[in-house]
Amino acid sequence: MTDPLDKATSRAPATVGEGCLSRYDPEALDAEDGTDFPEAARLWEQMQEQDEPPADPGKDA
């Protein structure tokens, strides 16, 4: 192991495209890549509820 970059504990998956169109190559991804986040939908709903502006009490008066 003469390359100092070989000491890294993680590596980015292969990408396709360039610049703004660069994205991870779905063919190169497997079960070891990505995340398992089953509560993502619930978190998204909670975040959306927090972002709603409060009702304007003087609007209907």
N, CA, C and O of each residue as an XYZ file, in Angstrom:
244
protein
N       0.843     -1.168      0.000
C       0.000      0.000      0.000
C       0.895      1.241      0.000
O       1.185      1.801      1.057
N       1.322      1.657     -1.161
C       2.189      2.821     -1.267
C       1.399      4.108     -1.505
O       1.909      5.202     -1.262
N       0.175      3.984     -1.971
C      -0.663      5.158     -2.213
C      -1.310      5.602     -0.898
O      -2.051      4.820     -0.302
N      -1.055      6.835     -0.419
C      -1.633      7.271      0.857
C      -3.156      7.337      0.826
O      -3.794      7.269      1.877
N      -3.746      7.467     -0.348
C      -5.204      7.514     -0.434
C      -5.841      6.150     -0.206
O      -7.044      6.073      0.045
N      -5.065      5.074     -0.287
C      -5.598      3.739     -0.028
C      -5.928      3.531      1.444
O      -6.583      2.549      1.795
N      -5.484      4.441      2.312
C      -5.737      4.313      3.740
C      -7.135      4.786      4.128
O      -7.563      4.574      5.263
N      -7.839      5.413      3.217
C      -9.181      5.915      3.521
C     -10.112      4.764      3.869
O      -9.973      3.659      3.344
N     -11.055      5.028      4.752
C     -11.968      3.973      5.189
C     -13.214      3.888      4.327
O     -13.955      2.909      4.413
N     -13.457      4.891      3.500
C     -14.627      4.836      2.627
C     -14.260      5.387      1.258
O     -13.295      6.136      1.105
N     -15.042      5.004      0.288
C     -14.826      5.483     -1.077
C     -16.170      5.854     -1.681
O     -17.182      5.200     -1.429
N     -16.165      6.890     -2.465
C     -17.394      7.301     -3.141
C     -17.718      6.311     -4.249
O     -16.810      5.801     -4.905
N     -18.998      6.031     -4.467
C     -19.374      5.144     -5.570
C     -19.018      5.768     -6.921
O     -18.800      6.976     -7.018
N     -18.964      4.956     -7.931
C     -18.685      5.439     -9.284
C     -19.786      6.407     -9.720
O     -20.937      6.279     -9.303
N     -19.426      7.362    -10.550
C     -20.397      8.336    -11.040
C     -20.499      8.274    -12.553
O     -19.604      7.775    -13.236
N     -21.602      8.789    -13.060
C     -21.795      8.957    -14.499
C     -22.166     10.413    -14.735
O     -22.691     11.075    -13.840
N     -21.900     10.907    -15.923
C     -22.198     12.296    -16.240
C     -21.095     13.220    -15.755
O     -20.165     12.809    -15.060
N     -21.229     14.483    -16.143
C     -20.227     15.476    -15.761
C     -20.916     16.743    -15.277
O     -22.053     17.034    -15.650
N     -20.214     17.482    -14.448
C     -20.715     18.773    -13.981
C     -22.036     18.647    -13.243
O     -22.181     17.818    -12.345
N     -22.999     19.478    -13.629
C     -24.314     19.482    -12.972
C     -25.065     18.175    -13.185
O     -25.975     17.859    -12.418
N     -24.708     17.422    -14.194
C     -25.401     16.168    -14.490
C     -24.730     14.964    -13.846
O     -25.160     13.831    -14.062
N     -23.688     15.190    -13.062
C     -22.982     14.093    -12.400
C     -23.872     13.461    -11.342
O     -24.502     14.166    -10.553
N     -23.925     12.141    -11.323
C     -24.743     11.406    -10.350
C     -24.112     10.045    -10.125
O     -23.299      9.581    -10.924
N     -24.501      9.409     -9.018
C     -23.983      8.071     -8.750
C     -24.511      7.099     -9.794
O     -25.671      7.172    -10.200
N     -23.659      6.201    -10.215
C     -24.015      5.194    -11.209
C     -24.875      4.121    -10.540
O     -24.376      3.391     -9.683
N     -26.163      4.005    -10.912
C     -27.020      3.000    -10.276
C     -26.531      1.576    -10.499
O     -26.815      0.695     -9.687
N     -25.805      1.335    -11.580
C     -25.273      0.002    -11.854
C     -24.173     -0.373    -10.860
O     -23.946     -1.555    -10.599
N     -23.487      0.639    -10.302
C     -22.372      0.379     -9.393
C     -22.809      0.301     -7.930
O     -22.023     -0.111     -7.077
N     -24.057      0.691     -7.627
C     -24.529      0.681     -6.241
C     -24.992     -0.709     -5.837
O     -25.523     -1.466     -6.651
N     -24.781     -1.033     -4.555
C     -25.276     -2.305     -4.027
C     -25.811     -2.079     -2.615
O     -25.972     -0.932     -2.198
N     -26.083     -3.133     -1.886
C     -26.684     -3.031     -0.555
C     -25.774     -2.322      0.446
O     -26.262     -1.818      1.457
N     -24.483     -2.269      0.197
C     -23.553     -1.608      1.107
C     -23.560     -0.089      0.946
O     -23.049      0.624      1.810
N     -24.129      0.412     -0.145
C     -24.189      1.849     -0.399
C     -25.565      2.375      0.009
O     -26.549      1.634     -0.005
N     -25.625      3.633      0.366
C     -26.907      4.237      0.693
C     -27.218      4.168      2.169
O     -26.345      3.917      3.000
N     -28.487      4.399      2.478
C     -28.917      4.426      3.873
C     -30.206      3.648      4.042
O     -30.918      3.376      3.076
N     -30.490      3.300      5.268
C     -31.759      2.680      5.620
C     -32.425      3.639      6.592
O     -32.020      3.720      7.751
N     -33.435      4.364      6.141
C     -34.061      5.405      6.945
C     -35.577      5.258      6.844
O     -36.224      6.015      6.120
N     -36.153      4.285      7.568
C     -37.582      4.014      7.449
C     -38.471      5.145      7.967
O     -39.645      5.206      7.601
N     -37.957      6.026      8.790
C     -38.763      7.118      9.343
C     -38.666      8.402      8.514
O     -39.105      9.459      8.967
N     -38.102      8.325      7.316
C     -37.906      9.519      6.500
C     -39.224     10.206      6.168
O     -39.303     11.433      6.232
N     -40.254      9.452      5.817
C     -41.545     10.050      5.457
C     -42.141     10.800      6.647
O     -42.665     11.903      6.488
N     -42.061     10.207      7.832
C     -42.609     10.860      9.022
C     -41.832     12.136      9.353
O     -42.430     13.151      9.711
N     -40.517     12.088      9.234
C     -39.703     13.271      9.480
C     -40.048     14.372      8.480
O     -40.158     15.539      8.856
N     -40.217     14.009      7.212
C     -40.571     14.990      6.179
C     -41.892     15.662      6.526
O     -42.006     16.882      6.402
N     -42.894     14.899      6.956
C     -44.188     15.469      7.321
C     -44.047     16.422      8.504
O     -44.659     17.490      8.509
N     -43.256     16.052      9.501
C     -43.049     16.927     10.655
C     -42.370     18.231     10.240
O     -42.727     19.305     10.724
N     -41.407     18.131      9.356
C     -40.703     19.330      8.901
C     -41.641     20.244      8.112
O     -41.555     21.466      8.230
N     -42.528     19.665      7.316
C     -43.470     20.468      6.548
C     -44.464     21.168      7.465
O     -44.833     22.315      7.210
N     -44.906     20.496      8.531
C     -45.825     21.109      9.489
C     -45.164     22.297     10.178
O     -45.824     23.305     10.431
N     -43.894     22.198     10.482
C     -43.172     23.282     11.145
C     -42.985     24.474     10.214
O     -42.898     25.611     10.678
N     -42.924     24.230      8.912
C     -42.690     25.299      7.946
C     -43.957     26.062      7.583
O     -43.870     27.128      6.972
N     -45.140     25.544      7.944
C     -46.387     26.221      7.599
C     -46.480     27.535      8.366
O     -46.235     27.568      9.572
N     -46.835     28.627      7.668
C     -46.957     29.910      8.363
C     -48.174     29.895      9.288
O     -49.164     29.226      8.989
N     -48.115     30.618     10.401
C     -49.267     30.659     11.304
C     -50.445     31.353     10.636
O     -50.261     32.214      9.776
N     -51.643     30.979     11.032
C     -52.850     31.588     10.472
C     -52.895     33.059     10.874
O     -52.531     33.413     11.995
N     -53.340     33.910      9.962
C     -53.444     35.345     10.220
C     -54.809     35.634     10.840
O     -55.816     35.563     10.137
N     -54.876     35.960     12.146
C     -56.170     36.155     12.797
C     -56.927     37.364     12.259
O     -58.155     37.373     12.340
N     -56.277     38.369     11.722
C     -56.955     39.555     11.214
C     -57.449     39.403      9.791
O     -58.116     40.300      9.275
N     -57.144     38.308      9.154
C     -57.489     38.124      7.746
C     -58.994     37.996      7.530
O     -59.518     38.547      6.563
N     -59.707     37.277      8.414
C     -61.141     37.050      8.248
C     -61.977     38.138      8.916
O     -63.204     38.091      8.827
N     -61.377     39.093      9.566
C     -62.124     40.106     10.318
C     -62.645     41.195      9.432
O     -63.295     42.124      9.912
